[in-house]
């Protein structure tokens, strides 16, 4: 972090040092996974003692939660920026998909680690990422249905929630498939998912009329 160079050793503000620890920990977790990442190695990379790490971010489990929350927030922010760059619901959906796949491409190792479903008690991180993405997709689908002239019946919320989970699952599945097909680009993947999902969403919207 460029800001660190302006401070003498031992004089770095606590908040800045904490942000450095979280940033370095994100890379370390991405490289080694939760089990393989050690607080000793983190302290070595940051250039401070291990007690300083614990004082700044708590235990390894607590740090992983912080890293996951930061990752989920950054992903959500990127998708929101993409969505709000367009006007029509289908264009907004495609732009959000492009933002999602671009983010995955830029953070492939972290995505693989934080999205891992192995035997670890820290899969709550993945649940949080999914929850936030489902909320974002749900907002887009609500607008899609509304712009299609749908009548918000009593079960509309459940329909939107169901569809949002299905769409979010499709994004995740394509991201996994993409790992073995790296020649495809974010735009192509987003276009394919939109072309595949769009007609189904139009059908759901027509049922609300």
N, C-alpha and C positions, 0 to 999 in steps of 0.2 A: 504494500500500500504506500503510495507516494507520500502521504501525509506523515508517515513515520519518520521520514528522513529529516523532517524539520525539528525533531525533538532529540535531545541527548538521551543516551541509554539510561533507563530508570526514571525518565521524566515524562514518559508517554502518558497522556491522560487516560484514565481508567476506561472511559467509554470507547475511545479509539483502540485501545489494546484489546478490549473485549470483541470489537468488530473484527479485528485482525485474527483473533483466536477462532472465531466462528467461520471466517473465510478460509483459513488454513484447514480447519477441521472438516469443512465441506469437501475439500480436495482429498484429504486423507481418508475419509469415509468412502468416497467414490473409488479410490484406489484399492483399499484393503477391505472394505465392508465393515460392518459394525464389529464383528468378532476380531478381525485382523488389525483394526486400528488401535493403537496404544496411546495412552496419555503421555508416556515417556517420549514417544516419537513426536507427538504434537508439541510438547514443551520444547523439544530440540529444534523443531522447525520454526517455532515462534521466537525462540531465543530467550525464554524465561524458565524459571524453575517450575516443577510440577505443582507445588503448593500454590503458586500464582495462578496456574490454570484452574485449579479447583476453586480458588477464591473468586475468580472471574465468572466461571460458567457452571460450577457445581460438578456433579459426577459425570461419568461418561454417558450414562443413560439420559441425564438431563441435557447434556450438550447435544446428543443426537436429536432430541426433541426440538431444541432450538434450531438446529440445522434444517430439520425437516420443515418446520414452520416457515423459516426464511425461504426455503426452496418453493414451498407451496404458494407463498405470497408473491414471489417473483414471477412464477408461472402464471398465476391469476392476473397479475398486473399486465403481463404481456398480452394475454388473451383479451383482456378488456380494451387495451389500446387498439388491437386489431379489429375487434368488433365495432368499436365506436368510430372507426375510420370509414365505415360504409353506412348506407341508408336503408336499402332494401333488406328484409330479413334473410333471404337466401345469400345475398352478398355478405351480410354480416356473419352468417354462419360459416361461409367459406373463409373469410378473413380470420375468424377466430381459429379455424382449423389450421390455416397456414401458420399462425402465431404459435399454436400448440406444437406442431411438428418442427418448426424452426427451433423452438426452445429445446425440444428433445434432442435435435441434432447438435446443438451447441453444448448440451450438458448430458451427453449419452451415458458416460460413466456414472454420474450422480443419479440419473434416472434409473439405471439398472440397479443401483444399490438401494435407493430410497423406495423403489418399487418392487424390491425383492419380496417373495412370499415364502421364504424358507422358514425353518423352525426357529423363530426369534420372537421374543415378547414385545418387540418394538415395531410391529406392523401397524401400530396406531398411526405412525407417520404416513403410511400409504393411505390409510383410511381418511386422514385429514386432507390429503391431496385430492382424493376422490370426492370427498364431501364438497370441497370448494369448487372443484370443476363441475360437479353435478349442479350446484347452485347457479353457476354461470350459464351452463347449457340450459337449465330450466328457465332462466330469465329470457334467453334468446327464443326458446320455444314458445313461451307465453306471448311474446311479441309476434312471433310467426303466426300463431293461431289468431291473435287479435287482428293483425293486418289482413288476415284472410276472411275477415267478417264473421268469425266464429262467435257463437253464443256461449258464454261461460257458464255451463251447467254445473250442477252440484259436484260432479265427479271430475271436473276439469283439472283440479290441482293434482289428483291422483294420476290422471292421464299424463300430465306434464312431467310429474316425478318419475313415472315408469319410463316414459320416452327419454328423459334426461339420463337415466341410468343406462338405458340401452345404447344411447349415442356415446356416452362416456366410455362404456365397455368397448364399443367399436374403435374409438380412438386408441385405447390401450392395446387392443389386439393388433391393430395396424402398426403401432409403434414397436411391438414385439416382432412382428413379421419383418419390419423394416431393417431390423438388426442383421438379418441374413440377406437383405436385398439393398445394400447401401447405394446402389446406382440410381435409385429413385430419389427425387427431390421433394421438399416440403410442398411445393405448389401442386405437383402431380398427385401426391397423396391426398391433399386437401380437396382437390377437384374430384378425385375418385370417390372419396367418402361423401362429399356433398351430393354428387350425382346418384350415389347409391341410397342415401338416407332421405334426400329431399322429397322424392315422390311419396314416400311413406308418410312423411310429416304433412304433406299436402292432403293426403287421405284422412289423417287424423284431424286436421283442421276442418275438412269438409263435414266431418261428423258433428262438429260443434255448431254448424249453421242451422 
